[in-house]
């Protein structure tokens, strides 16, 4: 018991972007978005001191995987859940972990996570960049820095709409679930967070994700310029798709960009 109590004395590491959720009211709200089914494979990214894990572990699930990079926290979680056979603690970096082990799972794979803000976009891009789509997950419920969440959720003709918006929305339906004010964390970050739900779609499953990334990099290289300048190499394709070359990058929809990639390929 004394060894377990040490988890509350663990100091957050700035290098790992650790901000622990301490607000029970917020956790109760998160709990309402956790699915309970004996068919679910649940993955929690960065469980930290296990605040959200407490709620996840009380649901029905087939297996629960906790991926924690911090050695001390991972060991504490192992001590706490060592007697529960279907909870597995993986002491590894979520950015380099091989998620292909979940590809053959017939059950629903759901990812939950209070993602470290400093790696959240890299993690998300890793999960959605697989050209063999749909990917290994069936749903994700993730927390992002509010500014990043706004970009993920933005529609075209919006100043916040950009490369990240198109990449994510070409792969998933996105929906805002909860605001996460900085006050719910310890230590308190300088920014607020937002919890988003992401569910894979197959509308653009044939699109080469790498080629889409390259096209978006060209298009948004100077977002105030018109696409006749940023996408001047693809004028014929724009014409074939009846896309006005006097538009700016933020005016093209997700489907416009995906149709362009198809045609260019």
Secondary structure, 3 states (H helix, E strand, C coil): CHHHHHHHHCCCCHHHCCCEECCHHHHHHHHCCCCCCCCEEEEEECCCCCHHHHHHHCCCCCEEEEECCCHHHHHHHHHHHCCCCCEEEECCCCCCCCHHHHCCCCCEEEEEEECCCCCHHHHHHHHHCCCCCCCCCCEEEEEEEHHHHHHHHCCCCCCCCCHHHHHHHCCEEEEEEEEECHHHEECCCCCCEEEEEEEECCCCCCCCHHHHHHHHHHHHHHCCCEHHHHCHHHHHHHHHCCCCCCCEHHHCCHHHHHHHHHHHC
